[in-house]
Amino acid sequence: MSAPFALVEATVVTGDSAGTVVPGMTIVVDDDGRIGQVGSTAAVTVPSGYRRIEASGLFVVPGLINAHAHLFADGKPLPPILLKESAESLVSAFMHSPAGGWMLKRRTRTNVLTQLHSGVTTLRSVGDVGYEVVAVANEIAAGKYVGPRVLASGPLMAITGGHGAPQIALISDSPWDARRNVRRSLRKGVTAIKIAATGGVTDARVVGEAGRPQMTEEEMTAICEEAHNAGIVVAAHAQSQAGITAALRAGVDTIEHGSSMSDEMTSLFKDNPRSLHGTSALIPTLQACLPLVKLDPRITGINAIARANAEMIGEEMLQGIRDALANDIAIGMGTDSALTHVTHYNTWRELDMLVRFGGLTPAQALHAATQSNARILGLDTVTGSIRTGLAADLVVLDENPLTSFRTFTAPRYVVVGGAVLEAPAVTRFAEIDERLDSLENDPSAR
Ligand SMILES: [Zn+2]
């Protein structure tokens, strides 16, 4: 239950890919947290007793959906000592201890609220330490506090020695082991599944490891079958043509990060018989990669191997976006929050980078983060659009975001499930923001 209200005389930015903007709109939100009416102010009757929020001169967009979030850290670069291989097992042991679990849950709460306060009303975690995100998602769903809608993955699934293993992964080396891991996570209440189809940048030990195929098609097929039987979408970390092709053949629903595309890949994205909804989508995560490539390694603190892998992956990711645009493949939006330089309040920067570096129009970027992500995650009958019957997940902004996504840094209101947050604030890291601002002048930006 939330107090019913109406946003009166707002300009609606619908989040469609054409960039439709409709002035003079009134949105009525009922006490069940859903949109009861939406239409031109003259055509809508605000029921008596409803709070009226004058929104003349303000812009309303669907709440953002972040399809690729981690919540175990705040995005500040890790101190070099923790990046040493010798520290890995110590950090991991602490994270999996009771004290570590308590700390992770507290951090997760803080981080999901930071995302909410910057306009993210739905997020999907794709690789957690344990089941701390499931716990927080359940608290929110039970109404303990106001938070975003959270799809939680629990630990990702990887092979021995694979990406994310052993710190944040359940390990398997056969299809049946993989099935057992999915079943175990489902039993813990996950609402998303994430796998590492290929190597990654952050934990590669040799140049070229990022993108190298890791999980076999058979293993991924087993995982997809188990997840799809439970109605759950599978995300695959995948950064090469070979790895992505195997993942798509297995029925993976969302390819995270991506690469340039072969003909087989483009046709599987558009028509994937083994996927849950018949198609697969690309979710690039530029914010995790471009700063590593474009900023001085002395600032980012990454080693030469990670830097070389990031360069290779970055180029491929950008080509993947171009290929998706050229072939009309669904593109979603994810930030890879918690990785170094990816804070929980900078979701708008991902949209900005999709435009500056990825070649999307601002309308296509907002679409990826709203209507497209809702469809990709199977939530389009719940959220992602400003439509009668959907959850009142809205962001009210001073400026048209299609002119500048930076307006998301200071929303007037964030509305989630009908609960209104007025001028929500977040804690920012000035140093990170300065560095990311400097990328706007990068020669490869538009
Ligand atoms: Zn990630």
Residues whose N, C-alpha, C, O or C-beta is under 5 A from the ligand:
A	BS01	ZN	V126 D336
